[in-house]
Amino acid sequence: MKTMQFLAVLAVFLTFEACSSEELTCYSCTDCQPNFVTDLANANTETCTKSLVPGVEPRCMKIIDAAGVINRRCADTLQCAISETVAKCDGDDVNCLICCEEDKCNSATSFHISALVVLVAAAVHKILF
């Protein structure tokens, strides 16, 4: 049964592979300052390149640690699916993260979550639990 579930997750990744972008630009900062959202013109960015692993796509990530410190960086669909299963932000949480799939989408306090991330997170959760 686990083999069938793995194959289903792999099929989802490969299905979305053809529809994906090659690169993504994300905001990048460690311990992002409170004025980050109001000063986006001077914010650091990084280019997230496509993985060599089929179906693993670049994503932007926003991480809020237990102390409320915000970090922004590149990630990928696999990191996001696994991490959001454990610690997905829900409102004004701390010690959580959230991923998004559009250029510079990790600046705001809210996100549009991709259908792929939801599907992959559900599949990973079902396999692991």
Residue, then its C-alpha position, 0 to 999 in steps of 0.5 A: m500500500k505504501t508503494m501505491q501512495f508513493l507512486a501517487v505522490l510521484a505522479v502529482f509531482l510529475t504532473f505539475e512538472a510540465c506547468s512549472s517555472e524555471e526560476l522564482t525571485c524571493y525576498s531574502c532576509t534573516d531577522c527581517q526588520p519591522n520596516f521590511v514591508t514598507d521598504l520593499a524597494n531596498a529589500n534583498t532578493e534571491t533567485c531560486t533555481k529549479s531543482l534537478v529532481p523531477g517535480v521539485e519546484p522553487r518556492c518562496m518561504k517565510i519563517i516565523d520562529a518561536a521568538g517571533v523573528i521573521n526570516r524569508r528565503c528560497a525553498d522548494t516544494l518538497q521542503c514546503a510540503i514536509s515543513e507545512t505539514v508540521a508547522k504551517c502558519d495559521g493567522d498570527d502564529v509563531n514557530c511556523l512557516i508558509c510557502c508561496e509560488e509567485d515572484k516576491c510573494n513572501s513579503a506580506t503577512s498573508f499568502h495565497i497557498s498553491a494547490l500543489v502545496v496543499l496536495v503534496a502536504a496532504a499526500v505526505h501526511k497520509i504517507l507518514f501518519 
